[in-house]
Amino acid sequence: MNRPELQRSTFLDLARPELGEEEIAEVVDTLRSGWLVGGPKVSAFETALEQRLAPARVRCLSSATAGLLLGLRLAGVGPGDEVLVPTLTFAACANVIEQLGATPVFVDSEPGTGLLDLDATEARLGPRTKAILPVHLGGRPVDVDRLGALRDAHGVAVVEDAAHAMGAEWGGRPLGTHGNPTAFSFHATKTMTTVEGGALAIPDPALAERVERLRLQGLSRSAWSRHASAGPADYDLEEPGFKFAMTDVAAAIGIHQLAKLDGFVARREELAQRYDELLEDLPLELEPPAPAGARHARHLYAVRVAPDARADRDEVVAELSDRQIGTSIHFKPIHRFRYYRERYGLGDVDFPVASDFADRTISLPLHPAVHDDDLMDVAAALTAALEG
């Protein structure tokens, strides 16, 4: 199928971090300071995040996965509890539930968006339900107002997975400010990055103090707070915690990435709209527009191959790879992984929407370094694959 006139000379990455001289200089300053672990740069990054996500408090962590686990820990999730979670998401969402001794109860997706089906979620609420773990898939926000109504009516916790959604909004307010613990990711593939890292936005100051301890093995004072103090041995341990702290090296990058975030999201929105224009006549199902008052963070641009297309999804992926264009699949549903499939006796018949979505979806290159010529290459390659 390869057509020489469509062959790129360089590989087009699915995702690529946009790092500038400001980030490099801040990292160098950190390295020269001699203090590399959590300290003044983490404190500065947290302050900037809190200014953006007020009135929530923010604690930086080693990953969004750490944020999800701590968010569920704050909700008291443990053995005998159930947590409702979408099957169409990253495996970490179910893993943290298992690691706390609770049971993940998987829920199907809503058609068109792949987001957690809130009707199905409400139907699956039961006496053992302790929490709901919604995922803002691809940066598109779930209906946070309805989640809040379910939370309040049924007395369950909500812990939001916003790993894809730094910069997204619902009802004109940033995700993380709607009264639920909300985990963000700053992995190298995300809209903004600290290379590895994450954060948890927390609605209650007392809970933020608990997260402060839990991320540092449960200790009441960090190494930085004890450094050069008059009482370096004056600290205690109230409950066992984890090694979930962010480093100052990572935070040094995040300080400047956060300042650029709105520009990153705006550029991604421009690219997504251009994709929509280029692909609208192909046998693809495009994501519908975000609802009024919502802001899509545009972490992903995902399309679904139409059932009547001349090629299936895997053939399209192969064609794009042959033409030096990177793609990915978001996601293999969790119920298809052997551990969860066999442990809970799950199959595609239990999750028809998510299974169909996963079989036909492709994530296309989307990051600020993508140019219009790159989009034209992607569109041409998709045309060749889908229309012969």
Secondary structure, DSSP 4 states (H G I P E B T S, - for coil): ---GGG--SS-B-S------HHHHHHHHHHHHHT--SSSHHHHHHHHHHHHHHTTSEEEEES-HHHHHHHHHHHTT--TT-EEEEESSS-THHHHHHHHTT-EEEEEPBPTTT--B-HHHHHHH--TTEEEE--B-GGGPPP-HHHHHHHHHHHT-EE-EEETT-TT-EETTEETT-SSS-EEEE-BTTSSS--BS-EEEEES-HHHHHHHHHHTBTTBSS-HHHHTT-S-TT---BSS---B-BPPHHHHHHHHHHHHHHHHHHHHHHHHHHHHHHHHTTSSEEEPPPPPTT-B---S-EEEEE-TTSSS-HHHHHHHHHHTTB--B-S---GGGSHHHHHHHT--GGG-HHHHHHHHHEEEEP-STT--HHHHHHHHHHHHHHHH-
